[in-house]
Amino acid sequence: MKSMKKNLRIGLLIALLLLTVNQIFYLCSVQFTCTDKINRGQDLNNYEILSAYQTHTALWLFGWIFEPSTACACFKKQFHLYNFFYTPEIPEDDTVRKAKVKLLKGQTDRIRLTWSEYSTRASIYLNGSYISRVTDEEGDFFWYEIPLDYKPGIINIHGVTLSETVFDYLENIHVLTVMTDYVSQKVK
C-alpha cells in the first residue's frame, strides 16, 4: 500500500512538472508559432490546441487570486456557462469613474470603456465593454455590457505576453464560447 501511494505521488509530481514545463514552453514560443500559423490561414494541430487550452485553464485557475472578474469570465467561456451562479464585483479605476460621472450628469446615454494598455483590474476585465445608466422601479443602476470575445492580437498583462489570436481561434472552432455578460450595479 505504501509503495502504491509513493508511486502515485511520484506520478503526480512528474505530471505537474511536465505541465509546468509545457506552460513555460507555450508562453515563450508555441503561442507565437500558433499565431503565425493562424495568420497564414493554417489550422493548429492537437498539441497546439491543447497547449492553448491549458493556458486558458491556467488563466481562470490562478486568476481567482489576482483578478476574480476576469477569472470568472474565462471559466464561463471555457465551460460554456451562460448563467453562472457567481457574479463578480465590477472593478473600478479612473476611466470607469469618469464614465459614471458623465452618465450621472446626463452628458451621454452609453459609453464604451477602452484602455490603451492592460494596467488595472478594470482595464483587463472591462476593455471594450459598454456602461449605461438605467432607472426602473427598483432604483438607479449602472448597466454593463461586457463582451467576452477575444480579438486577434498580442497583449501584455503585467509582464505576461499572451496571443489573443490563439484564443480567438479556439472560439472560432467552438472550444471556447463567445458571449456577453450583463451586470447591473446600484448607483451610490
PAZAPA-4460 file (N, C-alpha, C; in steps of 0.05 Angstrom, whole numbers, plus 32768, in hexadecimal, padded with zeros to 4 digits):
% residues 188
    n_x    n_y    n_z   ca_x   ca_y   ca_z    c_x    c_y    c_z   seq   type   mol
   8010   7FE8   8000   8000   8000   8000   8011   8019   8000     1      M     A
   8027   8019   8011   8038   8030   8012   8046   8035   7FF7     2      K     A
   804D   801F   7FEA   805A   8020   7FCF   8047   802D   7FBB     3      S     A
   802E   8026   7FBC   801A   8031   7FA9   8017   804F   7FAE     4      M     A
   8015   8058   7FC7   8013   8074   7FCD   802B   8083   7FC4     5      K     A
   8043   8077   7FC8   805B   8084   7FC0   805C   8087   7FA2     6      K     A
   8055   8072   7F93   8054   8073   7F76   8040   8088   7F6C     7      N     A
   8029   808A   7F79   8015   809D   7F72   8020   80BA   7F76     8      L     A
   802D   80BF   7F8C   8039   80D9   7F91   804E   80E0   7F7C     9      R     A
   805F   80CD   7F76   8073   80D1   7F62   8067   80D7   7F47    10      I     A
   8052   80C8   7F40   8044   80CC   7F27   8038   80E7   7F25    11      G     A
   802B   80F0   7F3B   801F   810B   7F3B   8034   8121   7F39    12      L     A
   804A   811D   7F47   8060   8130   7F46   806B   8133   7F29    13      L     A
   806F   811C   7F1C   8078   811C   7F00   8064   812A   7EEE    14      I     A
   804A   8124   7EF1   8035   8130   7EE1   8035   814F   7EE5    15      A     A
   8037   8158   7EFE   8038   8175   7F03   8051   8182   7EF7    16      L     A
   8067   8174   7EF9   8080   817E   7EED   807D   8181   7ECF    17      L     A
   8072   816C   7EC2   806E   816D   7EA5   805B   8183   7E9C    18      L     A
   8045   8186   7EAB   8032   819C   7EA5   803F   81B7   7EA9    19      L     A
   804F   81BB   7EBD   805D   81D4   7EC2   8070   81DA   7EAC    20      T     A
   8080   81C6   7EA4   8093   81CA   7E8E   8085   81D1   7E74    21      V     A
   806F   81C2   7E6F   805F   81C8   7E56   8054   81E4   7E57    22      N     A
   804B   81ED   7E6E   803F   8208   7E71   8055   821D   7E6B    23      Q     A
   806C   821A   7E76   8082   822D   7E70   808A   822C   7E53    24      I     A
   808C   8214   7E47   8093   8212   7E2B   807D   821F   7E19    25      F     A
   8064   821C   7E21   804E   8228   7E11   8050   8247   7E13    26      Y     A
   8054   8252   7E2B   8055   826F   7E2E   806D   827B   7E21    27      L     A
   8083   826C   7E20   809C   8277   7E15   809E   8273   7DF7    28      C     A
   8091   825F   7DEC   8096   8259   7DD0   807D   8250   7DC0    29      S     A
   806F   823C   7DCA   805A   822F   7DBA   8043   8242   7DB3    30      V     A
   803B   8254   7DC5   8025   8266   7DBF   802C   8278   7DA7    31      Q     A
   8045   827F   7DA3   804D   8290   7D8D   804D   8280   7D72    32      F     A
   8056   8267   7D74   8054   8255   7D5D   8037   8251   7D55    33      T     A
   8026   824D   7D68   8009   824A   7D63   7FFE   8263   7D56    34      C     A
   8005   827A   7D60   7FFC   8293   7D55   8004   8296   7D37    35      T     A
   801D   828F   7D31   8026   8290   7D16   8016   827D   7D04    36      D     A
   8011   8265   7D0E   8002   8251   7CFE   7FE5   825C   7CF9    37      K     A
   7FD9   8267   7D0D   7FBD   8271   7D0A   7FBD   8288   7CF6    38      I     A
   7FD1   829A   7CF8   7FD2   82B1   7CE6   7FD7   82A8   7CC9    39      N     A
   7FE3   8291   7CC5   7FE7   8286   7CAA   7FCF   8274   7CA1    40      R     A
   7FBA   8272   7CB2   7FA2   8263   7CAB   7FA5   8245   7CB0    41      G     A
   7FB9   823D   7CBF   7FBD   8220   7CC5   7FAE   8219   7CDF    42      Q     A
   7FA7   8200   7CE1   7F9B   81F6   7CF9   7FB0   81EE   7D0D    43      D     A
   7FA9   81EF   7D27   7FBB   81E6   7D3C   7FB9   81C8   7D3F    44      L     A
   7FCF   81BB   7D47   7FCD   819E   7D4D   7FC3   819A   7D6A    45      N     A
   7FBE   8181   7D71   7FB2   817B   7D8B   7FC4   8184   7DA2    46      N     A
   7FDE   8181   7DA0   7FF0   818A   7DB5   7FED   81A8   7DB9    47      Y     A
   7FED   81B7   7DA4   7FEA   81D4   7DA6   7FD0   81DD   7DB2    48      E     A
   7FBA   81CF   7DAA   7FA0   81D5   7DB5   7F9F   81CF   7DD3    49      I     A
   7FA9   81B7   7DDA   7FA9   81AF   7DF7   7FBB   81C1   7E08    50      L     A
   7FD1   81CA   7DFC   7FE3   81DC   7E0B   7FD5   81F7   7E10    51      S     A
   7FC7   8201   7DFC   7FB9   821A   7DFF   7FA2   8217   7E13    52      A     A
   7F95   8200   7E12   7F80   81FA   7E25   7F8B   81F8   7E42    53      Y     A
   7FA3   81ED   7E45   7FB0   81EB   7E5F   7FB6   8208   7E69    54      Q     A
   7FBE   8219   7E58   7FC4   8235   7E5F   7FAA   8243   7E68    55      T     A
   7F95   823F   7E59   7F7B   824B   7E60   7F72   8240   7E7B    56      H     A
   7F76   8227   7E80   7F6F   821B   7E9A   7F7F   8228   7EB0    57      T     A
   7F99   822C   7EAB   7FA9   8239   7EC0   7FA0   8255   7EC5    58      A     A
   7F95   8263   7EB1   7F8C   827F   7EB5   7F75   827F   7EC9    59      L     A
   7F61   826D   7EC6   7F4B   826E   7ED9   7F53   8260   7EF4    60      W     A
   7F64   824C   7EF2   7F6B   823D   7F0B   7F7B   824E   7F1E    61      L     A
   7F8F   825C   7F14   7FA0   826D   7F25   7F96   828A   7F26    62      F     A
   7F85   8291   7F13   7F7B   82AC   7F12   7F69   82B4   7F29    63      G     A
   7F5C   82A0   7F36   7F4B   82A6   7F4C   7F5A   82B4   7F62    64      W     A
   7F74   82B0   7F64   7F85   82BD   7F78   7F89   82DA   7F72    65      I     A
   7F8E   82E0   7F58   7F96   82FB   7F50   7F80   830C   7F45    66      F     A
   7F6F   8300   7F34   7F5A   830E   7F26   7F41   82FD   7F24    67      E     A
   7F30   82FC   7F39   7F19   82EA   7F39   7F05   82EF   7F23    68      P     A
   7F01   8308   7F1B   7EEE   830E   7F06   7EF6   8301   7EEB    69      S     A
   7F0F   8304   7EE4   7F19   82F9   7ECB   7F1B   82DA   7ECD    70      T     A
   7F22   82D0   7EE4   7F23   82B3   7EE8   7F08   82A7   7EE4    71      A     A
   7EF3   82B4   7EEF   7ED8   82AA   7EEC   7ED0   82AA   7ECF    72      C     A
   7ED7   82BF   7EC0   7ED0   82C1   7EA4   7EDE   82AA   7E94    73      A     A
   7EF7   82A5   7E9A   7F06   828F   7E8D   7EF9   8274   7E93    74      C     A
   7EF1   8270   7EAC   7EE4   8257   7EB4   7ECA   8253   7EA5    75      F     A
   7EBA   8268   7EA3   7EA0   8267   7E95   7EA5   8260   7E77    76      K     A
   7EB9   826D   7E6B   7EBE   8268   7E4E   7EC7   824C   7E49    77      K     A
   7ED7   8241   7E5C   7EE2   8226   7E58   7ECD   8211   7E5C    78      Q     A
   7EBB   8215   7E6E   7EA7   8201   7E74   7E8B   8207   7E69    79      F     A
   7E8A   821C   7E57   7E72   8223   7E49   7E5A   8229   7E5C    80      H     A
   7E60   8238   7E71   7E4C   823E   7E86   7E40   825A   7E82    81      L     A
   7E28   825B   7E77   7E1B   8275   7E73   7E0F   8280   7E8C    82      Y     A
   7E05   826E   7E9D   7DF9   8276   7EB7   7E0A   826B   7ECD    83      N     A
   7E1B   827B   7ED8   7E2D   8272   7EED   7E24   827C   7F08    84      F     A
   7E28   826D   7F1D   7E1E   8274   7F37   7E2D   828A   7F44    85      F     A
   7E44   8291   7F3A   7E55   82A5   7F47   7E57   82BE   7F35    86      Y     A
   7E51   82D5   7F40   7E54   82EE   7F31   7E6B   82FD   7F3E    87      T     A
   7E81   8301   7F30   7E98   830F   7F3C   7E93   832C   7F40    88      P     A
   7EA2   8337   7F52   7EA1   8354   7F57   7EAD   8363   7F3F    89      E     A
   7EA0   8379   7F37   7EAB   8389   7F21   7EC2   839A   7F2B    90      I     A
   7EDA   8395   7F20   7EF1   83A6   7F29   7EEF   83C2   7F1F    91      P     A
   7EFA   83D5   7F2E   7EF9   83F1   7F25   7F15   83FD   7F24    92      E     A
   7F18   8410   7F12   7F30   8421   7F11   7F27   843C   7F07    93      D     A
   7F3A   844E   7F00   7F32   8469   7EF8   7F20   8469   7EE0    94      D     A
   7F25   8458   7ECC   7F15   8457   7EB4   7EF8   8451   7EBA    95      T     A
   7EF4   843D   7ECB   7ED8   8435   7ED3   7ECB   844C   7EE3    96      V     A
   7EDA   8457   7EF5   7ECE   846D   7F06   7EC6   8485   7EF5    97      R     A
   7ED7   848C   7EE2   7ED1   84A3   7ED0   7EB8   849D   7EBF    98      K     A
   7EB6   8484   7EB5   7E9E   847C   7EA6   7E85   847E   7EB6    99      A     A
   7E87   8476   7ECF   7E6F   8477   7EE1   7E67   8494   7EE6   100      K     A
   7E7A   84A6   7EE9   7E74   84C2   7EED   7E65   84CD   7ED5   101      V     A
   7E6F   84C7   7EBD   7E62   84D0   7EA4   7E45   84C6   7EA3   102      K     A
   7E41   84AD   7EAA   7E26   84A2   7EAA   7E14   84AF   7EBE   103      L     A
   7E1F   84B4   7ED6   7E0F   84C0   7EEB   7E07   84DD   7EE4   104      L     A
   7E19   84EB   7ED6   7E13   8507   7ECD   7E01   8508   7EB5   105      K     A
   7DFB   84F0   7EA9   7DEA   84EF   7E92   7DF8   84F8   7E78   106      G     A
   7E12   84F8   7E77   7E21   8501   7E60   7E1F   84ED   7E49   107      Q     A
   7E19   84D4   7E4F   7E16   84BF   7E3B   7E05   84A9   7E46   108      T     A
   7DFC   8497   7E34   7DEB   8480   7E3D   7DFB   8467   7E41   109      D     A
   7E11   8465   7E31   7E20   844C   7E31   7E3D   8452   7E2A   110      R     A
   7E50   8446   7E38   7E6C   844B   7E34   7E7B   8431   7E30   111      I     A
   7E8C   8431   7E1B   7E9E   841A   7E17   7EB7   841E   7E28   112      R     A
   7EBE   840A   7E38   7ED6   840B   7E49   7EED   83FF   7E3A   113      L     A
   7F03   840F   7E37   7F1B   8405   7E29   7F34   840E   7E37   114      T     A
   7F48   83FE   7E36   7F62   8404   7E41   7F77   83FE   7E2B   115      W     A
   7F8D   840D   7E2B   7FA2   8407   7E18   7FB5   83F1   7E21   116      S     A
   7FB5   83EC   7E3B   7FC5   83D6   7E46   7FB7   83C9   7E5E   117      E     A
   7FBE   83B1   7E63   7FB2   83A2   7E79   7FC3   83A6   7E92   118      Y     A
   7FBC   83BA   7EA2   7FCC   83C1   7EB9   7FBB   83C0   7ED3   119      S     A
   7FA1   83BE   7ED1   7F90   83BD   7EE9   7F7D   83A6   7EE7   120      T     A
   7F71   839E   7EFD   7F5D   8388   7EFD   7F46   838F   7EEA   121      R     A
   7F3E   83A9   7EEB   7F28   83B2   7EDA   7F2F   83AF   7EBC   122      A     A
   7F47   83B7   7EB5   7F4F   83B6   7E99   7F50   839A   7E8E   123      S     A
   7F58   8387   7EA0   7F5A   836B   7E97   7F3E   835F   7E92   124      I     A
   7F2B   8365   7EA5   7F10   8359   7EA3   7EFD   8369   7E91   125      Y     A
   7EFF   8383   7E91   7EEA   8394   7E85   7EF2   839F   7E6A   126      L     A
   7F0A   839B   7E60   7F12   83A8   7E47   7EFF   839F   7E30   127      N     A
   7EF4   83B3   7E23   7EE1   83AE   7E0D   7EC4   83AB   7E16   128      G     A
   7EBF   83AE   7E2F   7EA3   83AC   7E39   7E95   83C7   7E38   129      S     A
   7E7B   83C6   7E3D   7E6A   83DE   7E3E   7E5E   83E1   7E59   130      Y     A
   7E5B   83FA   7E61   7E4D   8400   7E7A   7E37   8415   7E74   131      I     A
   7E20   8411   7E80   7E0A   8424   7E7D   7DFC   8426   7E98   132      S     A
   7DEA   8439   7E9A   7DDB   843D   7EB2   7DBE   8436   7EAD   133      R     A
   7DB3   8426   7EBF   7D98   841C   7EBD   7D88   8423   7ED6   134      V     A
   7D71   842D   7ED3   7D60   8433   7EEA   7D46   8423   7EE7   135      T     A
   7D3E   8414   7EFB   7D25   8406   7EFA   7D18   8407   7F16   136      D     A
   7D03   83F7   7F1A   7CF4   83F8   7F34   7D05   83F0   7F4B   137      E     A
   7D1B   83E1   7F46   7D2D   83D8   7F5C   7D43   83EC   7F62   138      E     A
   7D46   8400   7F52   7D5A   8415   7F58   7D6B   841C   7F3F   139      G     A
   7D82   8428   7F45   7D94   8432   7F31   7DAD   8420   7F30   140      D     A
   7DB3   8417   7F17   7DC9   8403   7F14   7DDC   840C   7EFD   141      F     A
   7DF5   8402   7F00   7E07   8403   7EE9   7E05   83E7   7EDC   142      F     A
   7E02   83E6   7EC2   7DFE   83CD   7EB3   7E17   83C8   7EA2   143      W     A
   7E24   83B2   7EA7   7E3C   83AB   7E98   7E36   8395   7E84   144      Y     A
   7E3F   8399   7E6B   7E3E   8385   7E56   7E5C   837E   7E51   145      E     A
   7E64   8366   7E59   7E80   835E   7E58   7E84   8348   7E44   146      I     A
   7E8E   834E   7E2C   7E93   8339   7E18   7EA9   8326   7E21   147      P     A
   7EA3   830D   7E22   7EB8   82F9   7E28   7EC0   82EC   7E0E   148      L     A
   7ED0   82FA   7DFF   7ED7   82F3   7DE4   7EF4   82FB   7DDE   149      D     A
   7F05   82E8   7DD9   7F21   82EE   7DD3   7F24   82FA   7DB7   150      Y     A
   7F36   830D   7DB4   7F3C   8319   7D9B   7F59   8312   7D93   151      K     A
   7F5E   830E   7D79   7F79   8308   7D70   7F8D   831E   7D79   152      P     A
   7FA4   8316   7D83   7FB8   8328   7D8B   7FC8   831E   7DA2   153      G     A
   7FDD   832C   7DA9   7FEF   8325   7DBF   7FEA   8339   7DD5   154      I     A
   7FE6   8330   7DEE   7FE2   8342   7E04   7FF7   833C   7E1A   155      I     A
   7FFB   8350   7E2B   800E   834C   7E41   7FFF   8354   7E5B   156      N     A
   7FFD   8341   7E6D   7FF0   8346   7E87   8005   8342   7E9D   157      I     A
   800C   8358   7EA9   8020   8357   7EBF   8039   8347   7EB8   158      H     A
   8043   834B   7EA0   805C   833E   7E98   8059   8322   7E8C   159      G     A
   8041   8318   7E8A   803C   82FE   7E7D   8030   8304   7E62   160      V     A
   803D   82FB   7E4D   8034   82FF   7E31   8022   82E7   7E29   161      T     A
   800B   82EE   7E1F   7FF7   82DA   7E16   7FEE   82E0   7DFA   162      L     A
   7FEB   82CB   7DEA   7FE0   82CF   7DD0   7FC2   82C9   7DD1   163      S     A
   7FB2   82DE   7DCF   7F95   82DB   7DCE   7F8D   82CF   7DB4   164      E     A
   7F9E   82D0   7DA0   7F98   82C4   7D86   7F93   82A7   7D89   165      T     A
   7FA2   8299   7D9A   7F9F   827C   7D9E   7F84   8277   7DAD   166      V     A
   7F7E   8288   7DC1   7F64   8284   7DCF   7F4D   828A   7DBC   167      F     A
   7F50   829E   7DAA   7F3B   82A3   7D96   7F37   828B   7D84   168      D     A
   7F4D   827E   7D7D   7F4C   8265   7D6D   7F3C   8250   7D7C   169      Y     A
   7F41   824D   7D96   7F32   823A   7DA7   7F14   8240   7DA7   170      L     A
   7F0E   825A   7DA7   7EF1   8262   7DA5   7EE6   825A   7D8A   171      E     A
   7EF5   825E   7D75   7EEB   8258   7D5A   7EE7   823A   7D55   172      N     A
   7EF6   8229   7D63   7EF1   820C   7D61   7EDF   8202   7D77   173      I     A
   7ED3   8214   7D86   7EBF   820F   7D9B   7ECA   81FF   7DB3   174      H     A
   7EE4   8203   7DB9   7EF0   81F8   7DD1   7EE9   820B   7DE8   175      V     A
   7EEA   8225   7DE3   7EE2   823A   7DF6   7EC9   8247   7DEB   176      L     A
   7EB9   8252   7DFD   7EA0   825E   7DF5   7EA2   827D   7DF4   177      T     A
   7E96   8289   7DE1   7E93   82A6   7DDF   7E78   82AD   7DEC   178      V     A
   7E79   82C0   7DFF   7E60   82C8   7E0C   7E63   82E4   7E16   179      M     A
   7E4D   82EF   7E20   7E4D   830A   7E2C   7E42   8307   7E48   180      T     A
   7E51   8313   7E5B   7E48   8314   7E77   7E38   832E   7E7A   181      D     A
   7E22   832C   7E88   7E12   8344   7E90   7E12   8345   7EAE   182      Y     A
   7E1C   835C   7EB8   7E1E   835F   7ED5   7E13   837A   7EDD   183      V     A
   7E02   837B   7EF2   7DF8   8394   7EFC   7E05   839B   7F16   184      S     A
   7E08   83B5   7F1B   7E15   83BE   7F33   7E05   83D6   7F3D   185      Q     A
   7DFC   83D5   7F56   7DEC   83EA   7F61   7DFC   8405   7F62   186      K     A
   7DEF   841A   7F5A   7DFC   8435   7F5C   7DFC   843D   7F79   187      V     A
   7E13   8445   7F82   7E16   844D   7F9E   7E14   846B   7FA1   188      K     A
***
